[in-house]
Structures are given as structure tokens and as C-alpha cells.
Amino acid sequence: MTEPVEGPSTANGYVFGHSEREVDRLANQARVVDPITRWFLREAGLMAGMRVLDVGSGAGDVAFLAAELVGNSGEVVGVDRSEAALTAARARAAARGLRNVSFREGDPTRMTFERAFDAVIGRYVLQYQRDPAAMLRSVGAHLRRGGTIVFHELDWGGAHSFPESPTYDRCCRWIAETMRSSGAETRMGAKLASAFVAAELGVPCMALQAVIGAGENSSDAVRLAADVATILLPAMEQFGVATASEVGIETLAERMIDEAIANASVIVALSEIGAWSRV
């Protein structure tokens, strides 16, 4: 087991921490989810030459995705409060030879920048904010007139199986309950529209996608849940959601896949919801 780079925190509901194992989980998550985020960003109008602010950049996955879209003529600035996460992001950017991406530590709602951005983006950020509308309003102030704000959030209410795969459904309930207990908003995707309106950004354009698979082809959806459960296991026990013996983390993914095959189940991961507006 790797030692944490920084201990888990429940501030703003964020219980994942920034361990090397969490960075690996985020990279695996990005492999599956990046095509969805890329589609949202393209639909919102991200293109070559844009200057983009990535809020809550973490280990840099969304910043790297935006860098592909804006190209060498564009620029991406990733901002996060965790220096540990940004250290990983900078190392990954250097390994990729990316020169159009930089990272800054700080609170994006209080930071100043030398010039305005064409787009402000974020993935899985608002669910950890006590006041998502206030954050949208603050980061939206970094946009030039006519700029675009795009956020990709999740909704655990969409995760399910049919015919029922009990272990998968139970795992998703454990995750959602743990997240709620930590203070996170597990239905943020569905609440994006109201947050945009409250932030005076207008009614946003929206889209929903989900990772889905049947039987032996359900591994992506299953492993997304299993990886989250692995990181959240200490918090599950802390909040009294489930015990380590109940979860059986060492075999959880395999048991869920085996059950999906045995039951011929369709496994649907959480709902991935994007919202965007021009200001």
C-alpha cells in the first residue's frame, strides 16, 4: 500500500486525498471518462487558440484534455488548492512534453490573472462546494465578455443494473452514502441548471452520457465503482456505512463482474452530466 502524499480531508466534502494510488485511480477514470468530457467541451465550443482556465485541476487530466483541443496556439492554466496534486500534474505535463499547460496553486475564486480567459472549465468540482452557485459566479468573473463556462458533474442517482446485480447496486449505494456523509453532493449533475441560474449565468445547455456495459463487457463501469470504493473504504468505515469485511475490497471488482455475467445484467455507471453557458 502506498503512503498518502497528503492525508484525506473532509473539507468541502472531499475525502479522496491525493495519494499516489488516488492519482492512479484518476488516470484510470480519465481513460474511461475523458471521451465524455471531450464531447461536452467540444459542444460548448472549445477550439484551437483559446485561453482556458481549468478549475480544480487536480492531477491535470482535464487540463491535458483541454490542451489537445486548444492546440499549441492556445493555453490552459490549471488551478488547484493542493500542491501535492499539482506536483503530480506538473510531472505528468513534463513527461508529455506539453508546453501550452501550466499549473498554479490557490483558490480560483480569490485568485487574479493577468488577462481574461475564453473558457472556464471543471470536472467533478462543484459537488464538493458548499455553495456551487457562488463558485460559478466567482470563477465566471475570470471570463472575457462572450466567454464560455463549462462544468461536468456526476449524478449517482443514475447508477443501476438490470436485471439486478445486487453486489454492484450495493457498492454504488455505499459510495453515495459515504459521499453524502462527507458533505459532498451526489446529485450535482442534476443540480447544474439551478446552480447556473442562481449564479446569473442563464439556463445552460446540457447533455447526459453514461458508461454502460452488459455481462462480461461491463468491466469499465464496474471498475469505476470498485476503484472509488477502494479509496473510500476508510471513510465508509469511519461513517459507519460498511465494514471492510462487508465490502471485501480485494475481490469486489471480480465478484461484481462475475455476478453481471451470471445474471446477464446491464451495468450502468453514474450519470455524467455537462452544462455550459456563454456570458
Helices and strands as residue ranges (DSSP letters): G 11-13, H 20-44, E 51-55, H 61-70, E 75-80, H 83-96, E 101-105, E 117-123, G 126-128, H 132-140, E 143-155, G 156-158, E 160-162, H 166-182, G 188-191, H 192-198, E 205-214, G 215-217, H 219-238, H 244-247, G 249-251, H 252-262, E 266-278
